[in-house]
């Protein structure tokens, strides 16, 4: 199988977005922190911050929206999310529809799953209970017997949904499942979480249903000590991850096998993570097994920097801070997670600058369809041509790789080697002395109809076409000398500031061409060529920019 056939096949493969909208209106798991967004910068200035961009500061917990529950959420000695191999969060799987078998408070058994679909060892399993209909971003459900004449969707999605039996988790371990996901608020039965005590009246209803249906009390069905060991020790020790709030296009994949990606942000200190979940089906003219084999045999490269409190942020933005607000051992029988409230700006680690970061009428990250973030890419390794503050040109890029109309474009300048987690780390050099594009670059990108651009530096723009020129006048003098040598003109003659200040932000975002910054990790070992790239960004509905998991696939 050639690299071109991998590209062609994936470019034709139907892709499904199974992600819940992530919004200030998305209800968190009960007791956790809802998403909060504060603009600390606007293009013209904002209270408490500066000017030059629409910059957002957010505070959140990772149990809002579609999210992956890592091992350390239950088991403090488990793998960090940054240490989970990519192949453990992607692969063959199945979406099983049992929506006609379960209702409020019901218990899900392995037999329900296996009676509906072919579940195989090592699969990713996603269970469609039908309770995604209560997701906040889905239409209202009329009910004349409910207050206001509509169902209370937040209770349906988070408090009253069905959940797995104790045998289900034993079966998941025996089946060596990579991930178990559900289309509701938790991969556990809500009455086996703190919701049992937070909503005692709901537990009474669940207890009554258990006695009526199974002839046993709740604690007889779920012996507390045994359940605690299974969920908080056995499951994470066997590397079974949990995926919650799987929504989106789930109804289009009922009882079908698919190739599923649920890649978390590579947190080093945070136990759970927002996740963009997508699923591929084979093109209409391709055999399913051949398609899955193609993806199984592909090499997957991670272009994402670890996400840590140690990760430096851009200039005057705020770094990541993490505060644990609950621990497994802090509640009776550990019926809780290790869970943190986080605070950060978006411009640290590997992230996508979205249209609204600089364009007032642009789309937010969550408003952009998934097929924009994935597809064929040209990677241009021009690192051998680069030095401090160097200017790169379209000719340099096209001298090392074929760039086709509609491509994603990744530019390797070599500046990844100065990133914070590199043996050659040089934070000042990384932030202020990286290369940047020539004056004709943006027009060239528009002519090529580039989808989006990725760069292995802190900014897609030349640092001296940003506010860095004011903060570091001595560096700007060096850049002026480079302009004189290269073009025979002063910097501001080459780059008139009313046209080229924040060039690739202000000139390209209104054209729908955005860019990812701080690509790293495996990009160090990749050469120029054509690849398949996916930017898996949490579906932030009010977010101007967003962190993500950036991967590249090849058959080599």
HELIX and SHEET records of a PDB file:
HELIX    1   1 UNK A    3  UNK A   12  1                                  10    
HELIX    2   2 UNK A   71  UNK A   73  5                                   3    
HELIX    3   3 UNK A   81  UNK A   83  5                                   3    
HELIX    4   4 UNK A   86  UNK A   88  5                                   3    
HELIX    5   5 UNK A  110  UNK A  114  1                                   5    
HELIX    6   6 UNK A  131  UNK A  134  5                                   4    
HELIX    7   7 UNK A  147  UNK A  149  5                                   3    
HELIX    8   8 UNK A  153  UNK A  158  1                                   6    
HELIX    9   9 UNK A  166  UNK A  174  1                                   9    
HELIX   10  10 UNK A  190  UNK A  192  5                                   3    
HELIX   11  11 UNK A  195  UNK A  198  1                                   4    
HELIX   12  12 UNK A  200  UNK A  214  1                                  15    
HELIX   13  13 UNK A  218  UNK A  221  1                                   4    
HELIX   14  14 UNK A  224  UNK A  229  1                                   6    
HELIX   15  15 UNK A  230  UNK A  234  3                                   5    
HELIX   16  16 UNK A  235  UNK A  237  1                                   3    
HELIX   17  17 UNK A  250  UNK A  253  5                                   4    
HELIX   18  18 UNK A  288  UNK A  297  1                                  10    
HELIX   19  19 UNK A  328  UNK A  330  5                                   3    
HELIX   20  20 UNK A  332  UNK A  334  5                                   3    
HELIX   21  21 UNK A  355  UNK A  357  5                                   3    
HELIX   22  22 UNK A  365  UNK A  367  5                                   3    
HELIX   23  23 UNK A  370  UNK A  372  5                                   3    
HELIX   24  24 UNK A  383  UNK A  385  5                                   3    
HELIX   25  25 UNK A  394  UNK A  400  1                                   7    
HELIX   26  26 UNK A  415  UNK A  418  5                                   4    
HELIX   27  27 UNK A  427  UNK A  432  1                                   6    
HELIX   28  28 UNK A  441  UNK A  447  1                                   7    
HELIX   29  29 UNK A  463  UNK A  465  5                                   3    
HELIX   30  30 UNK A  468  UNK A  471  1                                   4    
HELIX   31  31 UNK A  473  UNK A  487  1                                  15    
HELIX   32  32 UNK A  491  UNK A  494  1                                   4    
HELIX   33  33 UNK A  497  UNK A  500  1                                   4    
HELIX   34  34 UNK A  503  UNK A  506  1                                   4    
HELIX   35  35 UNK A  509  UNK A  511  5                                   3    
HELIX   36  36 UNK A  521  UNK A  525  5                                   5    
SHEET    1   A 8 UNK A  15  UNK A  17  0                                        
SHEET    2   A 8 UNK A 272  UNK A 280 -1                                        
SHEET    3   A 8 UNK A  67  UNK A  69 -1                                        
SHEET    4   A 8 UNK A 241  UNK A 244 -1                                        
SHEET    5   A 8 UNK A 179  UNK A 182  1                                        
SHEET    6   A 8 UNK A 124  UNK A 128  1                                        
SHEET    7   A 8 UNK A  90  UNK A  97  1                                        
SHEET    8   A 8 UNK A 256  UNK A 264 -1                                        
SHEET    1   B 4 UNK A  36  UNK A  41  0                                        
SHEET    2   B 4 UNK A  55  UNK A  61 -1                                        
SHEET    3   B 4 UNK A 339  UNK A 345 -1                                        
SHEET    4   B 4 UNK A 321  UNK A 326 -1                                        
SHEET    1   C 2 UNK A 107  UNK A 108  0                                        
SHEET    2   C 2 UNK A 163  UNK A 164  1                                        
SHEET    1   D 8 UNK A 299  UNK A 302  0                                        
SHEET    2   D 8 UNK A 545  UNK A 554 -1                                        
SHEET    3   D 8 UNK A 351  UNK A 353 -1                                        
SHEET    4   D 8 UNK A 514  UNK A 517 -1                                        
SHEET    5   D 8 UNK A 452  UNK A 455  1                                        
SHEET    6   D 8 UNK A 408  UNK A 412  1                                        
SHEET    7   D 8 UNK A 374  UNK A 381  1                                        
SHEET    8   D 8 UNK A 529  UNK A 537 -1                                        
SHEET    1   E 2 UNK A 391  UNK A 392  0                                        
SHEET    2   E 2 UNK A 436  UNK A 437  1                                        
END                                                                             
